[in-house]
Amino acid sequence: MNDITTNDSTTTDTTARPALPDRLCVNPRSKHYVAEIFNHDVGIRLNGKERFDVEEYCISEGWVKVAAAKALDRRGQPLLMTVKGTVEAFYR
């Protein structure tokens, strides 16, 4: 009989995730956009409640930006509203 054993010390973790930055934006035009992070599912918690509509966040300054209804600016981008509070970013 052939016994197959696995050694956890020789396996590599292919799901290594980059560290979440202090400030991150989902718009590729922004200087705070990091494409490698969006290969993973990122969650944002504001004041202990998870938000699913966040466009941009800053942990150190304590704010998130969310789209304000269906309003668009003159370039066709959504108008963003700033909501302040305790911000936590995490991988789901």
N, C-alpha and C positions, 0 to 999 in steps of 0.2 A: 504494500500500500504506500502511496505517496502522501506524505503529510505536508501540507502547505501552512507555513507559519508567517506571520507578519511581524515586522519589527517596527514599532512606532518611531524609533529614533532615526530610521532611514527614510521615512516618508516625509515629503515636503508639503507644506500647507499652500495650496494653490489659491486659496480664498483670502490671501493677505489684503487687507484694506488700508488705503492711505489714511492718515490722520485727518480728522475733520478740522478745517481752518476756523479761525475766529469769525471770519466774514465770508459768506458764500452767496452767489447769485445763480439763478437758473438760466438767465439770458446769456447766450454765447457772445454777445457784443460787449458785455461787461468785463472790466479788468479783474473782477472777483469771481469769474467763472473758472472752474477746474473740471475738465472733462473726465478725468480718471475717477473722480468721486461719484459721478452719476452712472457709473457702471454697476453700482451697488444701490440698494434701496435705502434712502436717507429719511429719517423722521425728525420732526421739529416739535418740541413741546414748549408752549408758552404758558407761564403761570400754572404749570402742572397739567395742562390739557393739551392733548396732541392736536396739531393743526395740519390740514392737508392742502391748504391753499396758499402756502408761503412761497413768494417769489424770491425773496432775499432775506438774510438774517445777519445780525451782528451780536455775538454773545457778550462781548465786553461792554458794549454800549446799551444792551438790553432792549433791542427792538427787532421787529420783523416787518416786512413790507408785503402786503396782500393786495390783490387786484380789487379796485373799487367798482363793483358791479360790471356793467358792460361798457363803461366809458373808455374811450380811446383818446390818445393824444394825437397831434397832427401828423405823426409818423406812423400811426397805426398800432402803436404799442399800448398795452393797457395802462390806465392811470393807477398809480400805486398809493396806498394809504399806509401810513406808519402806525403800528400798534406797539406800545411799550410794555415791558414786563420782564420777568425772569425767563431767559431763553436757554433751552437745552437742545443740543443736536446729538443724534445717535443713529447708529445703523440698525435697521430692523432685521 
